[in-house]
Amino acid sequence: MTTTALASSNSGSLVFVVFVTFVTCALFVTVLVTTDRATPRDFYVGDGRLTPIWNGIAIFGVYLSVETLFGAPSRIALTGYDGIGYLMGPIVAIVVVLLLIAEPYHSTSRYTIGDSLGRRLRARSVHLAAGIATLGTCLVYLIAHMVGAGALAAPILGLDGTGAQEIMVSSLGLLVIVYAALGGMRATTAMQVVKGVLLLGGGGVTAVLVMSRVGWDPAILLSQAADHSGLGDAFLEPGTSHTDTAVDKLDSLSVQLAVFIGAAGMPHVLMRLRAVSTARAARRSVEIAAWLTLAFCLMAGLIGFGAATLLGRAAIITDNPTGNTAVLMLAEFIGGAFLITLISCIAFATVLAVVSGLVLTASAALAHDIYQVGLMNGKASEKSELLVARVTLVLVGLTAIGLSTYAQAQSISFLVGLALAIAGSAILPAVLYNMYWRRFTTRGALWSVYGGLLSSVLLVVFSPVLSGSPTSLLPDLDFAVFPLTNPAVASIPLGFLLGWLGSVLDSRKSDGMEYAETEAGVLADLADSAPEASPRP
């Protein structure tokens, strides 16, 4: 069934009723979790009182985006083996956060990435740099999700045309602004937990129904997917998603690098590490999120191959050349109105959960990193910082809504890839160097953050995305000198290189004292959070 048919079916009315109910419940939860403790700590991180289980589900909820929910299964349905990498990326990145980042980041940060860097480096400089990089990353990722929200929600609710998409983008954006500004981290946590539970439930039901159609045999699933793909055995081999040219292979590698590495540096995920009270609780939260991510990615793989098996690759491409409607088509095919309604609710919850986390993180970067530390040198009152946080949250949300209306024709995958590339180039190198390299200096941090950010943006400006091809934003111009559509393969190594180079060339060498103090603080935090040993009998 095509999305046009879906929009005109009875399920469209049911989805609309469920959508209105969902919005009402979201606003009710916002009012319910809002407290009288009007402090930046409560607004940014919920006073750090979440349990690891709830925070782990919330991290899982905010970590997996619309791209993982719809894009990755669709890629598998169209390209087979090549699409699996888009599911491996989130798993690898969350393991990097678990093993390398969770505990030391919790021990060194207060709210933001700038707090973690500023603990041993010059605070004002690194807070400003981290705030700008965080804002840039969040804004690009916000636009991607708002564009995706319009592209998915309008057809599901039976609305057609660009105007309908813009109405949906504006409506969802304003809803997120309201409850994030009122409830802060507590409201976003509630939405992210609900999204996480719905995502596991909906993915599980869909995967079970797919496997029941093939006799619970994965070998039959893969064999029939290859037969119905029109590509034969090549569907289960690498190389179906790109040509044999060096540029296409390098571009594919660049996208994969952004997915595998960049996701570990996404600021809205790192901010959630401070929503628990101890470093061990932060690690436990990420461990729970990692297991949930692994479970869902396995489900998504089954869904992707199930779409190829039950629908056929040609039917998916006929409905939408990008394949982004494959999950919706499969849900309608195997589960009828019930399953399409459930998947639609998951889509709405995904947008609300991720977007709320992004606008909250962006507002923290503006109010805490840039305003409180960068401009006021830490002398602003908590009341004024909280006011700035709420005002900037509204401004960031409105800006994202406005920009997304001009980006409706832009590829969601490109915008997500760009955000991940910025995070992997400008944020992750500085975070890792700060935690694990004694000689890391303020100059190295600034070179890494600004260099990674600028290189990511400039390489995209001079790429075929902006000019030089009929599908570019400016098709009549040609100043594309960088041949790839994603900059990660160049900008991520450059970010790490600039962090190292800036530190070794810094005349103000680090004497190691700040690093030793930071390391001692991390160890003390771990010791304080360790369970007491049971007395021997």
C-alpha positions as CSV (number, residue, x, y, z in Angstrom):
1,M,0.0,0.0,0.0
2,T,1.4,3.4,-1.0
3,T,1.6,6.3,1.4
4,T,-1.1,8.0,-0.7
5,A,-3.4,5.1,-0.1
6,L,-2.4,5.0,3.5
7,A,-3.3,8.6,3.9
8,S,-6.8,8.1,2.5
9,S,-7.5,4.9,4.5
10,N,-9.4,4.6,7.7
11,S,-6.1,4.3,9.6
12,G,-5.4,7.9,8.9
13,S,-8.3,9.0,11.1
14,L,-7.3,6.6,13.8
15,V,-3.7,7.9,13.7
16,F,-5.0,11.5,14.0
17,V,-7.1,10.6,17.1
18,V,-4.1,8.9,18.7
19,F,-1.9,11.8,17.8
20,V,-4.1,14.3,19.5
21,T,-4.4,12.0,22.5
22,F,-0.6,11.7,22.6
23,V,-0.1,15.5,22.5
24,T,-2.6,16.0,25.3
25,C,-0.8,13.4,27.4
26,A,2.6,15.0,26.7
27,L,1.3,18.3,28.0
28,F,-0.2,16.7,31.1
29,V,3.1,15.0,31.9
30,T,4.9,18.3,31.5
31,V,2.7,19.9,34.1
32,L,2.9,16.8,36.3
33,V,6.7,16.7,36.5
34,T,7.3,20.4,36.8
35,T,8.6,21.4,40.2
36,D,9.0,24.6,42.2
37,R,12.8,24.1,42.3
38,A,13.6,26.7,39.7
39,T,17.4,26.3,39.4
40,P,19.6,25.8,36.4
41,R,20.6,22.3,37.9
42,D,17.1,21.2,37.9
43,F,16.3,22.6,34.5
44,Y,19.4,21.2,32.8
45,V,19.8,17.8,34.4
46,G,16.7,17.2,36.6
47,D,18.8,17.8,39.8
48,G,20.8,14.7,39.0
49,R,18.4,12.4,40.8
50,L,17.4,9.9,38.2
51,T,18.0,6.2,38.7
52,P,20.3,4.4,36.2
53,I,17.4,2.4,34.9
54,W,15.2,5.3,34.0
55,N,18.2,7.3,32.7
56,G,19.3,4.4,30.6
57,I,15.9,4.1,29.0
58,A,15.9,7.9,28.4
59,I,19.4,7.8,26.9
60,F,18.2,5.0,24.6
61,G,15.1,7.1,23.7
62,V,17.1,10.2,22.9
63,Y,20.0,8.4,21.2
64,L,18.1,6.6,18.4
65,S,16.8,9.1,15.9
66,V,14.2,9.1,13.1
67,E,17.1,8.1,10.8
68,T,17.6,4.9,12.8
69,L,13.9,4.2,13.0
70,F,13.0,4.7,9.4
71,G,16.3,5.3,7.5
72,A,18.3,2.2,8.5
73,P,15.6,-0.4,7.8
74,S,14.8,1.3,4.5
75,R,18.5,1.2,3.4
76,I,18.6,-2.5,4.2
77,A,15.4,-3.0,2.2
78,L,17.0,-1.3,-0.8
79,T,20.7,-2.2,-0.5
80,G,20.8,-5.3,1.6
81,Y,24.2,-5.9,3.1
82,D,25.4,-2.3,2.6
83,G,22.6,-1.1,4.9
84,I,23.7,-3.1,7.8
85,G,26.5,-0.6,8.5
86,Y,23.9,2.0,9.4
87,L,22.7,-0.2,12.3
88,M,26.3,-1.1,13.4
89,G,27.2,2.6,13.8
90,P,24.9,3.3,16.7
91,I,26.0,0.2,18.5
92,V,29.7,1.0,18.1
93,A,29.2,4.6,19.2
94,I,27.3,3.8,22.3
95,V,30.0,1.2,23.3
96,V,32.6,4.0,22.9
97,V,30.5,6.2,25.3
98,L,30.3,3.3,27.7
99,L,34.0,2.3,27.8
100,L,35.7,5.7,27.3
101,I,33.4,8.6,28.2
102,A,30.6,7.8,30.7
103,E,32.4,7.8,34.0
104,P,35.1,10.4,33.5
105,Y,32.7,12.7,31.8
106,H,30.2,12.5,34.7
107,S,33.1,13.3,37.1
108,T,34.4,16.3,35.2
109,S,31.3,17.9,33.9
110,R,28.6,19.9,35.7
111,Y,26.0,20.4,32.9
112,T,27.8,20.8,29.6
113,I,30.8,19.8,27.5
114,G,32.3,23.2,28.3
115,D,32.2,22.4,32.0
116,S,34.2,19.2,31.4
117,L,36.8,21.0,29.3
118,G,36.9,24.0,31.7
119,R,37.8,21.9,34.7
120,R,41.5,21.8,33.7
121,L,41.7,24.4,30.8
122,R,41.0,28.1,30.6
123,A,37.3,28.2,31.4
124,R,36.0,31.2,29.4
125,S,37.8,30.2,26.1
126,V,36.8,26.6,26.1
127,H,33.2,27.3,27.3
128,L,32.7,29.7,24.4
129,A,34.2,27.2,21.9
130,A,32.2,24.2,23.3
131,G,29.0,26.3,23.4
132,I,29.4,27.3,19.7
133,A,30.2,23.8,18.6
134,T,27.3,22.4,20.6
135,L,24.9,24.9,19.2
136,G,26.0,24.2,15.7
137,T,25.6,20.5,16.1
138,C,22.2,20.7,17.7
139,L,20.9,23.1,15.2
140,V,21.7,21.0,12.2
141,Y,20.4,17.9,13.9
142,L,17.2,19.8,14.9
143,I,16.6,20.8,11.3
144,A,17.0,17.2,10.2
145,H,14.4,16.0,12.6
146,M,12.0,18.8,11.9
147,V,12.2,18.1,8.2
148,G,11.7,14.4,8.9
149,A,8.8,15.2,11.1
150,G,7.0,17.1,8.3
151,A,7.8,14.4,5.7
152,L,6.5,11.6,7.8
153,A,3.7,13.1,9.8
154,A,1.8,14.9,7.0
155,P,1.2,11.7,4.9
156,I,0.4,9.7,8.0
157,L,-2.3,12.2,9.0
158,G,-3.7,12.4,5.5
159,L,-2.2,15.8,4.6
160,D,-0.7,16.5,1.2
161,G,1.7,19.1,-0.1
162,T,4.5,21.3,1.1
163,G,2.2,23.5,3.0
164,A,0.9,20.6,5.1
165,Q,4.5,19.6,5.9
166,E,5.2,23.1,7.0
167,I,2.1,23.1,9.2
168,M,3.2,19.8,10.8
169,V,6.7,21.1,11.4
170,S,5.5,24.3,13.0
171,S,2.9,22.4,15.2
172,L,5.4,19.8,16.5
173,G,8.1,22.4,17.0
174,L,5.8,24.7,19.0
175,L,4.7,21.7,21.1
176,V,8.3,20.8,21.9
177,I,9.1,24.4,22.8
178,V,6.2,24.6,25.3
179,Y,6.9,21.5,27.3
180,A,10.7,21.7,27.2
181,A,10.6,25.3,28.3
182,L,8.2,24.5,31.1
183,G,9.5,21.1,32.3
184,G,13.2,21.2,31.3
185,M,15.1,17.9,31.8
186,R,12.2,16.3,33.8
187,A,9.7,16.8,30.9
188,T,12.2,15.6,28.3
189,T,13.1,12.6,30.3
190,A,9.4,11.6,30.6
191,M,9.0,11.9,26.8
192,Q,12.3,10.0,26.1
193,V,11.3,7.1,28.4
194,V,7.9,6.8,26.7
195,K,9.6,6.9,23.3
196,G,12.0,4.2,24.4
197,V,9.3,1.9,25.6
198,L,7.2,2.4,22.5
199,L,10.2,1.9,20.2
200,L,11.1,-1.5,21.8
201,G,7.4,-2.5,21.8
202,G,6.7,-1.5,18.2
203,G,10.0,-2.9,16.9
204,G,9.4,-6.1,18.7
205,V,5.9,-6.6,17.4
206,T,6.9,-5.8,13.8
207,A,9.9,-8.1,14.0
208,V,7.9,-11.0,15.4
209,L,5.2,-10.6,12.7
210,V,7.9,-10.6,10.0
211,M,9.5,-13.7,11.3
212,S,6.2,-15.5,11.6
213,R,5.7,-14.9,7.8
214,V,8.9,-16.8,7.1
215,G,8.5,-19.7,9.5
216,W,10.8,-18.2,12.1
217,D,13.8,-19.1,9.9
218,P,16.4,-16.3,9.3
219,A,17.9,-18.2,6.4
220,I,14.5,-18.2,4.6
221,L,14.1,-14.4,5.4
222,L,17.5,-13.6,3.8
223,S,17.0,-15.9,0.8
224,Q,13.5,-14.5,0.0
225,A,14.8,-10.9,0.5
226,A,17.5,-11.5,-2.1
227,D,15.0,-13.1,-4.5
228,H,12.5,-10.3,-4.2
229,S,15.2,-7.5,-4.4
230,G,15.8,-8.0,-8.1
231,L,19.5,-8.1,-7.4
232,G,19.9,-11.8,-6.6
233,D,22.8,-12.9,-4.4
234,A,24.4,-9.5,-4.9
235,F,21.8,-8.1,-2.4
236,L,23.6,-10.0,0.4
237,E,27.0,-8.9,-0.7
238,P,28.8,-5.5,-0.3
239,G,28.7,-2.9,-3.1
240,T,25.0,-2.5,-4.0
241,S,24.7,1.0,-2.6
242,H,27.5,2.6,-4.6
243,T,29.4,2.3,-7.9
244,D,33.0,1.1,-8.2
245,T,34.4,4.7,-8.5
246,A,36.9,5.8,-5.9
247,V,34.8,8.9,-5.1
248,D,31.6,6.9,-4.3
249,K,33.5,4.4,-2.2
250,L,35.2,7.2,-0.3
251,D,31.9,9.0,0.2
252,S,30.4,5.8,1.6
253,L,33.3,5.5,4.0
254,S,32.9,9.1,5.1
255,V,29.2,8.5,6.0
256,Q,30.1,5.4,7.8
257,L,32.8,7.2,9.8
258,A,30.4,9.9,10.8
259,V,27.9,7.3,12.0
260,F,30.4,5.1,13.8
261,I,32.4,7.9,15.5
262,G,30.3,11.1,15.5
263,A,27.4,9.7,17.4
264,A,29.6,9.2,20.5
265,G,30.1,13.0,20.6
266,M,26.5,14.1,20.3
267,P,26.0,16.7,23.1
268,H,22.4,15.9,23.9
269,V,23.4,12.4,24.7
270,L,26.5,13.4,26.8
271,M,24.3,15.9,28.8
272,R,22.1,13.0,30.0
273,L,25.2,11.5,31.8
274,R,24.8,14.2,34.4
275,A,21.2,13.3,35.1
276,V,22.3,10.7,37.7
277,S,24.1,11.2,40.9
278,T,27.4,9.2,40.5
279,A,29.8,8.2,37.9
280,R,29.0,4.5,38.3
281,A,25.3,5.3,37.8
282,A,26.2,7.1,34.6
283,R,28.1,4.0,33.4
284,R,25.2,1.8,34.4
285,S,22.8,4.1,32.5
286,V,24.9,3.8,29.3
287,E,25.2,0.0,29.8
288,I,21.4,-0.3,29.9
289,A,21.1,2.0,26.8
290,A,23.7,-0.1,25.0
291,W,21.8,-3.3,25.5
292,L,18.5,-1.7,24.4
293,T,20.2,-0.2,21.3
294,L,21.6,-3.6,20.4
295,A,18.2,-5.2,20.8
296,F,16.4,-2.6,18.7
297,C,19.1,-2.6,15.9
298,L,18.6,-6.4,15.6
299,M,14.9,-5.8,15.3
300,A,15.5,-3.1,12.7
301,G,17.6,-5.5,10.7
302,L,14.8,-8.0,10.6
303,I,12.3,-5.3,9.7
304,G,14.5,-4.1,6.8
305,F,15.0,-7.6,5.3
306,G,11.3,-8.2,6.0
307,A,10.3,-5.2,3.9
308,A,12.4,-6.5,1.0
309,T,10.9,-10.0,1.4
310,L,7.2,-9.1,1.8
311,L,7.0,-5.9,-0.2
312,G,9.7,-6.2,-2.8
313,R,12.4,-3.7,-3.5
314,A,10.6,-2.5,-6.7
315,A,7.4,-1.7,-4.8
316,I,9.3,0.3,-2.2
317,I,11.1,2.3,-4.8
318,T,7.9,3.0,-6.7
319,D,6.3,4.4,-3.5
320,N,9.3,6.5,-2.5
321,P,12.7,6.4,-4.3
322,T,14.5,7.0,-1.1
323,G,12.8,4.1,0.6
324,N,11.9,6.1,3.7
325,T,8.3,4.8,3.7
326,A,9.4,1.1,3.8
327,V,8.7,0.7,7.5
328,L,5.2,2.3,7.2
329,M,4.4,0.2,4.2
330,L,5.5,-3.0,6.0
331,A,3.5,-2.1,9.1
332,E,0.3,-1.5,7.0
333,F,0.9,-4.8,5.1
334,I,1.4,-7.1,8.1
335,G,-0.4,-5.4,10.9
336,G,-3.1,-3.3,9.4
337,A,-4.5,-0.2,11.2
338,F,-3.2,-1.3,14.6
339,L,0.4,-1.6,13.6
340,I,0.5,1.5,11.4
341,T,-1.0,3.5,14.3
342,L,1.6,2.1,16.7
343,I,4.5,2.9,14.3
344,S,3.0,6.4,13.7
345,C,3.0,7.0,17.5
346,I,6.6,5.9,17.7
347,A,7.4,8.3,14.9
348,F,5.8,11.2,16.7
349,A,7.4,10.2,20.0
350,T,10.8,9.9,18.4
351,V,10.6,13.4,17.0
352,L,9.3,14.9,20.3
353,A,11.9,13.0,22.4
354,V,14.9,13.8,20.3
355,V,14.0,17.4,19.5
356,S,13.2,18.2,23.1
357,G,16.6,16.9,24.1
358,L,18.3,19.0,21.4
359,V,16.6,22.3,22.2
360,L,17.4,21.8,25.9
361,T,21.0,21.1,25.2
362,A,21.3,24.0,22.8
363,S,19.7,26.3,25.4
364,A,22.2,25.1,28.1
365,A,25.1,25.8,25.7
366,L,23.8,29.4,25.1
367,A,22.8,30.2,28.7
368,H,25.6,28.4,30.6
369,D,28.6,28.1,28.3
370,I,28.2,31.4,26.4
371,Y,26.2,33.7,28.7
372,Q,27.1,32.6,32.2
373,V,30.8,31.6,31.8
374,G,31.8,33.2,28.4
375,L,30.2,36.6,28.8
376,M,29.5,37.0,32.5
377,N,32.6,35.2,33.8
378,G,30.5,33.1,36.1
379,K,29.0,36.1,37.9
380,A,25.4,36.0,36.7
381,S,22.8,34.8,39.2
382,E,21.1,31.5,38.9
383,K,17.8,33.3,38.3
384,S,19.1,35.2,35.4
385,E,20.8,32.1,33.9
386,L,17.6,30.2,34.1
387,L,15.7,33.0,32.4
388,V,18.2,33.1,29.6
389,A,18.0,29.4,29.3
390,R,14.2,29.4,28.8
391,V,14.4,32.4,26.4
392,T,17.1,30.9,24.3
393,L,15.3,27.6,24.2
394,V,12.3,29.3,22.6
395,L,14.6,31.2,20.2
396,V,16.5,28.0,19.2
397,G,13.2,26.2,18.6
398,L,11.7,29.0,16.5
399,T,15.0,29.2,14.5
400,A,14.9,25.5,13.8
401,I,11.3,25.7,12.7
402,G,12.1,28.6,10.4
403,L,15.1,27.0,8.8
404,S,13.4,23.6,8.4
405,T,10.7,25.2,6.2
406,Y,13.5,26.1,3.7
407,A,15.1,22.7,3.9
408,Q,12.0,20.5,3.1
409,A,13.6,19.4,-0.1
410,Q,17.0,18.6,1.5
411,S,18.0,15.0,2.3
412,I,17.4,14.0,5.9
413,S,20.3,11.6,5.7
414,F,22.6,14.4,4.6
415,L,21.6,16.6,7.5
416,V,22.0,13.8,10.0
417,G,25.4,12.9,8.5
418,L,26.5,16.5,8.7
419,A,25.5,16.8,12.4
420,L,27.4,13.6,13.2
421,A,30.4,14.8,11.3
422,I,30.5,18.1,13.3
423,A,30.2,16.2,16.6
424,G,32.9,13.8,15.6
425,S,35.2,16.6,14.4
426,A,34.6,19.4,16.8
427,I,33.5,17.8,20.1
428,L,34.7,14.2,20.4
429,P,38.4,14.9,19.9
430,A,38.5,17.6,22.6
431,V,36.5,15.5,25.0
432,L,38.8,12.4,24.6
433,Y,42.0,14.4,24.7
434,N,40.8,16.3,27.8
435,M,40.1,13.0,29.6
436,Y,43.1,10.9,28.6
437,W,46.1,13.1,27.5
438,R,48.1,14.9,30.2
439,R,49.7,17.4,27.8
440,F,46.4,18.6,26.3
441,T,46.2,22.4,26.5
442,T,43.7,25.2,25.9
443,R,45.2,26.0,22.5
444,G,44.8,22.4,21.5
445,A,41.2,22.4,22.6
446,L,40.4,25.6,20.7
447,W,42.2,24.4,17.6
448,S,40.4,21.1,17.7
449,V,36.9,22.6,18.4
450,Y,37.0,25.5,16.0
451,G,39.1,23.7,13.4
452,G,36.8,20.7,13.4
453,L,33.7,22.9,13.2
454,L,35.0,25.1,10.4
455,S,36.4,22.3,8.3
456,S,33.1,20.4,8.5
457,V,31.1,23.4,7.4
458,L,33.5,24.6,4.7
459,L,33.9,21.2,3.1
460,V,30.1,21.0,2.8
461,V,30.0,24.5,1.3
462,F,32.5,23.5,-1.4
463,S,30.9,20.1,-2.0
464,P,28.3,18.9,-4.6
465,V,25.6,19.3,-1.9
466,L,25.7,23.1,-2.4
467,S,26.6,23.4,-6.1
468,G,27.8,21.6,-9.2
469,S,25.0,19.1,-9.8
470,P,21.3,19.2,-10.7
471,T,20.4,18.0,-7.2
472,S,22.4,20.7,-5.5
473,L,20.9,23.6,-3.5
474,L,22.4,26.0,-6.1
475,P,22.3,23.9,-9.3
476,D,23.1,26.8,-11.6
477,L,26.5,27.5,-9.8
478,D,29.6,25.3,-9.6
479,F,32.2,26.0,-7.0
480,A,32.4,22.4,-5.7
481,V,36.0,21.5,-5.2
482,F,35.5,18.9,-2.5
483,P,34.0,15.8,-4.2
484,L,32.3,14.1,-1.2
485,T,28.9,14.9,0.2
486,N,29.9,14.1,3.8
487,P,33.1,15.7,5.3
488,A,33.8,13.2,8.1
489,V,36.6,11.3,6.4
490,A,38.6,14.6,6.3
491,S,37.2,16.7,9.1
492,I,37.3,14.0,11.9
493,P,41.0,13.2,11.5
494,L,41.7,16.9,11.1
495,G,40.0,17.6,14.4
496,F,42.2,15.1,16.2
497,L,45.3,16.3,14.4
498,L,44.6,20.0,15.3
499,G,44.0,19.1,19.0
500,W,47.4,17.3,19.1
501,L,49.2,20.0,17.0
502,G,47.8,22.9,19.0
503,S,48.9,21.3,22.3
504,V,52.5,20.5,21.2
505,L,53.0,23.9,19.8
506,D,51.5,25.7,22.8
507,S,54.1,27.9,24.5
508,R,52.1,27.5,27.8
509,K,52.8,23.9,28.3
510,S,50.6,21.9,30.6
511,D,52.5,21.0,33.8
512,G,50.2,18.0,34.4
513,M,48.9,19.4,37.7
514,E,45.5,20.2,36.4
515,Y,45.3,16.7,34.7
516,A,46.4,15.0,37.9
517,E,43.8,16.9,39.9
518,T,41.1,16.0,37.4
519,E,42.2,12.4,37.5
520,A,42.1,12.4,41.3
521,G,38.6,13.8,41.2
522,V,37.5,11.0,38.8
523,L,38.9,8.3,41.0
524,A,37.4,9.9,44.1
525,D,34.0,10.0,42.5
526,L,34.3,6.4,41.6
527,A,35.3,5.5,45.1
528,D,32.5,7.4,46.6
529,S,30.0,5.7,44.3
530,A,31.3,2.2,44.9
531,P,29.1,-0.1,47.0
532,E,30.4,-0.8,50.4
533,A,32.0,-4.1,50.9
534,S,30.1,-6.6,53.0
535,P,31.8,-7.4,56.3
536,R,33.4,-10.8,56.6
537,P,31.8,-13.2,59.0
